[in-house]
Amino acid sequence: MKKIFFVFIALVFSSCSTKEYQYFGMEIEDKVTHSYAAVFDLAQNGVVENVILDGIITQTCAKKGCWMDVKMAEGDTMMVRFKDYGFFVPIEGAEDLRTVMHGTAKMDTISVDLLRHYAEDAGEAEDKIMQITEPRFVLEFIADGVLIEK
């Protein structure tokens, strides 16, 4: 009977799939606390702290890994930057991987100069960069910890 019990326990633990992640910045858990839509609504009234969101990475900064674009479940894409440039993510190979991010969100205006800088970091052509002529009002997310699925 003991053998059957131990075999059962071994099967239960072997069938549990735990996702493996690379950690960047502060170590965080894979426990989403908010939806993107909820954070977007809350940020209309000011800073939203201690947020954990997840999404799929669509692009990272090709120069240093100092930002990433993340497609959220609701379909919007959000730029994520890293607190105090304290850490960076891979400059390639993270596209289409799930990420979990802990940090602070707020609404902010991104200037034309900064939008052009991001486009340059992303490797956009000069003519496309010069087509950026209007600032954008967006949900800004500053992460202090990031998980990227292996």
C-alpha positions in Angstrom: 0.0 0.0 0.0 2.9 2.4 0.8 4.3 1.8 -2.7 1.0 2.7 -4.3 0.8 5.9 -2.2 4.3 7.0 -3.2 3.7 6.2 -6.8 0.5 8.3 -6.7 2.3 11.2 -5.0 5.1 11.0 -7.6 2.6 11.1 -10.5 0.8 14.1 -9.0 4.0 16.1 -8.7 5.3 15.1 -12.1 2.0 16.1 -13.8 2.1 19.6 -12.2 3.6 22.0 -14.7 5.4 25.0 -13.3 6.5 27.6 -15.7 10.1 28.6 -15.7 11.1 32.2 -15.9 14.2 34.4 -16.1 14.1 37.1 -13.5 15.1 40.7 -14.1 15.3 43.3 -11.4 13.4 42.5 -8.2 12.3 38.9 -7.8 8.5 38.7 -8.2 5.9 35.9 -8.3 3.8 34.9 -11.2 0.6 36.2 -9.6 -1.2 38.8 -11.7 -3.1 41.3 -9.5 -4.8 43.5 -12.0 -6.1 43.5 -15.6 -4.8 46.0 -18.0 -8.2 47.6 -18.3 -8.5 48.0 -14.5 -5.1 49.6 -14.3 -5.9 51.9 -17.2 -9.1 53.0 -15.5 -7.4 53.5 -12.1 -4.5 55.5 -13.7 -7.0 58.1 -14.9 -7.0 59.4 -11.3 -3.3 59.2 -10.6 -0.5 56.8 -9.9 -1.3 53.1 -9.4 1.3 51.3 -7.3 2.1 47.7 -6.6 0.6 46.4 -9.9 1.4 42.9 -11.4 0.4 42.5 -15.0 1.2 40.0 -17.7 1.3 40.0 -21.4 3.2 38.8 -24.5 6.4 40.6 -25.5 6.3 42.0 -29.0 9.6 43.9 -29.0 12.5 44.9 -26.8 15.0 47.8 -27.1 17.5 46.5 -29.7 20.3 48.7 -28.3 20.3 48.0 -24.5 17.1 46.2 -23.5 16.0 49.2 -21.6 12.3 48.9 -22.6 9.9 46.3 -24.0 6.5 46.5 -25.7 4.0 44.1 -24.3 0.7 43.1 -25.9 -2.0 42.9 -23.2 -4.9 40.5 -23.2 -7.3 43.3 -24.1 -5.3 43.9 -27.3 -3.5 47.1 -26.5 0.3 47.3 -26.5 2.0 48.9 -23.6 5.6 50.1 -23.3 7.3 49.0 -20.2 10.4 50.7 -18.9 12.6 49.7 -16.0 12.9 51.6 -12.7 16.0 53.8 -12.6 17.5 51.8 -15.5 18.4 49.3 -12.8 18.1 46.3 -15.1 17.7 45.4 -18.7 16.0 42.6 -20.6 17.4 40.7 -23.6 17.8 42.7 -26.7 16.6 39.8 -28.9 14.9 36.4 -28.5 12.1 37.5 -26.0 9.5 38.2 -28.7 6.3 36.2 -28.3 7.2 35.1 -24.8 5.0 35.6 -21.8 6.1 38.2 -19.3 4.9 39.2 -15.8 5.7 42.7 -14.6 5.6 44.3 -11.2 5.6 48.1 -10.9 3.8 51.4 -11.0 1.4 52.7 -13.7 0.3 56.2 -14.5 -1.0 58.2 -17.5 1.7 60.3 -19.1 2.5 62.2 -22.3 5.4 61.0 -24.3 7.1 63.8 -26.2 8.0 63.7 -29.9 11.7 63.6 -29.1 11.3 60.6 -26.8 9.0 58.8 -29.3 11.7 59.4 -32.0 14.3 58.1 -29.6 12.3 54.9 -29.0 11.8 54.5 -32.7 15.6 54.8 -33.3 16.3 52.3 -30.5 13.9 49.9 -32.3 15.9 50.3 -35.5 13.3 52.2 -37.5 14.3 53.9 -40.7 15.1 57.7 -40.5 12.1 58.6 -42.7 9.7 56.7 -40.5 11.3 58.4 -37.4 10.7 61.8 -38.9 7.0 61.0 -39.5 6.6 61.1 -35.7 5.2 64.6 -35.2 2.7 64.3 -32.3 3.2 63.4 -28.7 1.2 60.5 -27.3 -0.9 60.2 -24.1 -0.4 56.7 -22.8 -0.4 54.4 -19.8 3.2 54.4 -18.6 4.4 51.3 -16.8 7.7 51.4 -14.8 8.7 47.9 -13.7 10.9 47.1 -10.8 10.7 43.4 -11.5 10.1 41.3 -14.6 9.7 37.6 -15.3 10.2 36.4 -18.9 9.1 32.8 -19.7 11.9 30.5 -20.8 
